[in-house]
Amino acid sequence: MSIRAMIIDDEPLSVAELEMMLQQYADIEVVATANRSSDALEKIKSHKPDLLFLDINMPERNGFQLLESLDEAPEVIFVTAYDEFAVKAFEVNALDYLLKPVNKDRLSEAIQKIANKQTQAPVILEPNKRIFIKDGEQCYFVALKDILYLESAGNYVKVFFGNKKPLLHRSVNYMEERLPSSLFFRANRQFLINTDFINNIEPFLNSTLRVTMTNGTVIDISQRQAVKFKEQMGI
């Protein structure tokens, strides 16, 4: 399977060197490069890469700030001249952390990690499975079946259950892959809803649907997802 990659680095020479090193990997296709964060954001939206080779120290936004500004972050391998950011890199679920100048063996290890990850089928969690959420000083242990819905918040999801809404450091796409589809439905880009907590469903604009959750929250189901929702719910 081809992996669509993008290189983001404010040093053109570093971009060129890494692009040349990646040519030996038949499964890696460099679809875009960028030297500035603003340019990178546009290219990420248009090219939708699977993997970012991302520098940390850059003008405008650093690598961490760039990731925070994305609705959905691809897999990330940080490539930097500094090692003091390593801990933070793995806190944002980076796949790997390479120091410049990039060692070809370390690059090979990093490429193997994403190759392994793509071939692994995601583990679907059971509705009774309890997940641990640490949000600041607060810790929660909540069963999936008790979650009303999840809302995308950049590289996090806000998890709503009871009167709580802690942040979990996972993307909404990641959670969609692992939550049971019999219970959770992707209403739109922002929301995953627990269908057991739907209180009301009504038609809305342009063949979309609008659902009201048991806590009173109103969530729109996009036009494309509305077709799937009707099929799943038998309506």
C-alpha positions in Angstrom: 0.0 0.0 0.0 1.3 3.4 -1.0 1.9 5.9 1.8 1.3 9.5 0.8 3.9 11.6 2.6 4.6 15.3 3.0 7.8 17.0 4.2 7.5 20.2 6.2 10.8 22.0 7.0 11.9 25.7 6.8 15.3 24.6 5.5 15.0 23.8 1.7 18.3 21.8 1.8 16.8 19.5 4.5 13.7 19.0 2.5 15.7 18.1 -0.6 18.0 15.6 1.4 15.1 13.8 3.0 13.1 13.7 -0.3 16.1 12.1 -1.9 16.5 9.5 0.9 12.8 8.6 0.6 13.2 7.7 -3.1 14.6 4.3 -2.1 11.2 3.4 -0.5 8.8 2.2 -3.2 5.8 2.5 -0.8 6.5 6.1 0.1 5.1 8.8 -2.3 6.1 12.4 -1.4 3.0 14.3 -2.6 4.0 17.7 -1.3 6.7 19.8 0.5 6.4 23.0 2.4 8.8 25.5 4.0 6.2 27.6 6.0 3.4 26.6 8.3 0.8 28.6 6.4 1.7 26.9 3.1 1.8 23.6 4.9 -1.8 23.9 6.2 -3.1 24.5 2.7 -1.2 21.6 1.2 -2.3 19.2 4.0 -5.9 20.1 3.3 -5.5 19.7 -0.5 -3.2 16.6 -0.6 -4.5 14.8 2.5 -1.2 13.0 3.3 -1.0 9.8 5.4 2.3 10.9 6.9 4.1 14.1 7.8 7.8 14.4 8.2 7.7 17.5 10.3 10.3 19.9 11.6 9.6 21.5 15.0 11.4 24.9 15.0 9.8 26.9 12.2 8.6 30.5 11.6 4.9 31.4 12.1 4.0 28.2 13.9 6.3 25.5 15.3 5.5 21.9 14.5 3.4 21.3 17.6 1.3 24.4 16.9 0.8 23.3 13.4 -0.6 20.0 14.5 -2.9 21.7 17.0 -4.4 23.8 14.2 -5.4 20.7 12.2 -8.9 19.2 12.4 -7.4 15.7 11.8 -3.7 15.0 12.1 -2.0 12.4 9.8 0.7 10.2 11.3 3.8 12.2 12.2 7.5 11.6 12.2 9.3 14.6 13.7 12.6 15.5 12.0 14.6 18.1 14.0 18.1 19.2 15.0 17.1 19.3 18.6 16.5 16.5 21.0 14.9 18.4 23.9 11.4 18.0 22.3 11.4 14.2 22.2 9.2 13.7 25.3 6.6 16.2 24.0 6.7 14.6 20.6 5.6 11.3 21.9 3.0 13.0 24.1 1.3 14.0 20.9 1.4 10.4 19.6 4.2 11.0 17.1 5.2 7.8 15.3 8.9 8.6 15.6 11.5 11.3 16.3 14.5 11.6 14.0 17.5 13.9 14.7 19.2 15.7 11.9 21.3 14.8 10.0 18.9 11.9 9.4 20.5 8.5 9.7 19.4 6.1 7.0 19.0 3.2 9.4 16.8 5.3 11.8 14.8 6.4 8.8 14.3 2.8 7.8 13.1 2.0 11.3 10.6 4.9 11.2 9.3 3.8 7.8 8.8 0.3 9.1 6.7 1.6 12.0 4.1 3.2 9.7 4.2 0.2 7.4 3.4 -2.1 10.4 0.7 0.2 11.6 -1.1 0.3 8.3 -1.2 -3.5 8.1 -2.6 -3.9 11.6 -6.4 -4.0 11.8 -7.7 -1.7 14.6 -9.1 -3.5 17.6 -12.8 -2.8 18.0 -13.7 -2.2 21.7 -16.8 -3.8 23.3 -19.6 -1.5 24.6 -18.9 -2.5 28.2 -15.2 -1.8 27.8 -14.1 1.0 30.2 -11.5 3.5 29.1 -9.2 5.6 31.2 -9.2 9.4 30.6 -6.8 11.7 32.4 -7.7 15.4 31.9 -5.4 17.7 33.9 -5.6 16.6 37.5 -8.8 14.7 37.0 -9.0 11.0 36.1 -12.0 9.1 34.8 -12.8 5.5 34.1 -15.9 5.3 31.9 -17.7 2.5 30.0 -18.1 3.2 26.3 -21.9 2.5 26.6 -22.2 5.4 29.0 -20.6 8.0 26.6 -23.3 10.2 25.0 -21.1 11.5 22.2 -17.6 12.6 21.3 -16.7 16.0 19.8 -13.5 16.7 17.8 -11.2 19.3 19.3 -8.1 19.3 17.0 -5.9 16.4 18.0 -8.2 15.6 21.0 -11.8 14.5 21.5 -14.1 15.9 24.1 -15.8 13.0 25.7 -19.3 13.6 27.0 -20.8 11.4 29.8 -23.0 12.3 32.7 -22.2 16.0 33.4 -18.5 15.5 32.4 -16.6 16.4 29.2 -12.9 15.7 29.6 -10.4 15.8 26.8 -8.9 12.6 25.5 -5.7 12.8 23.4 -7.0 10.9 20.4 -8.5 12.2 17.1 -12.1 11.5 16.3 -11.0 9.4 13.3 -8.9 7.2 15.7 -11.9 6.8 18.0 -14.3 6.0 15.1 -12.0 3.1 14.0 -12.1 1.6 17.5 -15.6 2.2 18.8 -18.3 -0.4 18.0 -20.3 0.7 15.0 -23.4 -1.0 16.5 -23.4 1.8 19.1 -21.5 4.8 17.8 -22.3 6.7 14.5 -20.2 9.4 12.8 -22.8 12.2 12.4 -20.4 14.6 10.7 -16.7 15.6 10.7 -17.0 16.8 14.3 -19.3 14.4 16.2 -19.5 10.7 17.0 -22.8 9.9 18.7 -24.0 7.1 20.8 -27.3 6.1 19.1 -28.7 4.7 22.5 -28.8 8.3 23.7 -30.7 9.8 20.8 -34.0 11.3 22.1 -35.4 12.7 18.8 -34.7 12.6 15.0 -36.1 15.0 12.5 -35.5 15.9 8.9 -33.5 19.1 8.3 -32.1 21.2 5.4 -31.0 19.6 2.1 -31.8 16.0 3.1 -29.8 16.2 6.3 -31.0 15.0 9.7 -31.0 16.7 13.1 -30.9 14.6 16.2 -31.5 15.7 19.8 -29.5 13.8 22.4 -30.9 12.9 25.9 -28.9 15.8 27.4 -30.6 18.3 25.0 -27.6 18.7 22.7 -28.7 19.1 19.0 -26.4 17.5 16.4 -26.7 17.7 12.7 -26.1 14.5 10.6 -24.5 15.5 7.2 -26.3 14.7 3.9 -23.9 11.9 3.1 -24.1 10.4 6.6 -27.8 10.7 6.7 -28.2 8.1 4.1 -26.1 5.6 6.1 -27.9 6.6 9.3 -31.3 5.8 7.8 -30.0 2.4 6.6 -28.5 1.6 10.0 -31.5 2.7 12.0 -34.1 1.2 9.6 -35.8 4.5 8.9 
